[in-house]
Amino acid sequence: MSEGLKIELTRRYRFAASHRLHSEHLTNDENERFYGKCNNPYGHGHNYVVEVSVSGDVDPATGMIANLADLDGFVEREVIEAFDCRNLNEEVPAFRERVPTTENLCMEVFSRLRQFPKARLERIRIEETGSNSFEYAGE
Amino acid sequence: MVYLTRKMEFSASHLYHNPSFTPEENRRIFGKCNNPHGHGHNYVLEVTVAGEPDPATGMVLDLKELKDILQREVTDRMDHRFLNYEVRELNGQIPTCENIARAIWNLLEPKIKRGRLHRIRLYETPDLFVDCYRNGAPKAAGRG
């Protein structure tokens, strides 16, 4: 009966980081008008929540799609260490030229985690605040 | 198509242990979850049923009927139980969130006669959950 059943595992992680929304393609006035408070030159921060969803066959020996210790270790190395308590604009190379909106953050996290060797990365969902969330599932 | 979701909770204990692994392998692979005394969770289950509302009642299915099915199939079997030893549907399996979710899917799918079981989401903790779908089902119901 389980034939044809798709099983996805989702794990939630947290990091805190600062950013500033400012585009080189816009004038200072346009930046200020378009991004409003998020254009504050000193930046501001969020407590981000990242949901990582993976799928795959459930290994009958372990009952798992992927061992959580492996997934946690991979996410810790690839995302948490790189982003937690950092300034995204200044300290994450991908955001030197791209605005660190949470849309772009989803795509960056997806590209960092898609190499996870033990399961297929299905989707990244990021809560920037309790009221705003963004999802990216690849092209 | 309308998607209706009912949420329920149950509390149960479990441990992870594969008798074909050595004690050292069990500890390495399953970590703290290998504690022979077991440990427990407050599981939260979301059951989503897809269907067209009946023109006469305006409902995909009667929530009372779904609640009764969940009570019989899930609560009565799993609530305040030790999943390794007391739930026949998990016999011979490691009672991970993946395997419990699949067992619940298999229990519920044949019992839902109005509408069609679309998704179950089982939270083991607020930071860890598993979704089950039929392959190819549209992912229209809520987040994820």
Interface residues (C-beta under 8 A of the other chain):
Chain A: M1 S2 G4 L5 K6 I7 E8 L9 T10 R11 R12 Y13 E51 S53 V58 P60 A61 T62 G63 M64 I65 N67 L68 A69 R123 R125 S133 E135
Chain B: Y16 N18 S20 F21 I29 F30 G31 Q93 I94 P95 T96 C97 E98 N99 A101 R102 W105 N106 E109 P110 P126 D127 L128 F129 V130 D131 C132 Y133 R134 N135 G136 A137 R143 G144
